[in-house]
Amino acid sequence: MKYIPTVASVLLGLLFLMASVTFFLGMMPAETLEPGTPKAMFTGAFGPTGYLAFVKVFELVGAVLVMIPKTRNIGLLVLGPIIVNILAFTVFIANGEGLYNPMLILICVAALYLLWDARKAFAGLLR
């Protein structure tokens, strides 16, 4: 039981590390989107402005922080808004398409478990 938080944090960190490193190395697969769809319009505004690179920097920093046990909670604070935005994109823009994606489920379950595991540390934020 004492190794589960470590495994969850390494998995969560590796997922975000993989996503950010593949972006910065230019290895992201090109997705062809039908013009005029909400996903295409969102991607059209998000990509060329440099905002995606900004988010990927925070993914990289959060991934590294969440894998180090002493900085795990700070990493969760960095990755939390990113995870919420991924869920919001999936629900509102992609109309729920991909909501049952195993990688998305793993990200949400690992993050929620780590938050539950560190609930005493985060209790001060709620007071």
Summary of the structure (lengths in Angstrom):
residues: 127
radius of gyration: 15.6
end to end distance: 28.9
largest distance: 49.2
contacts: 337
relative contact order: 0.15
helix: 76%
strand: 0%
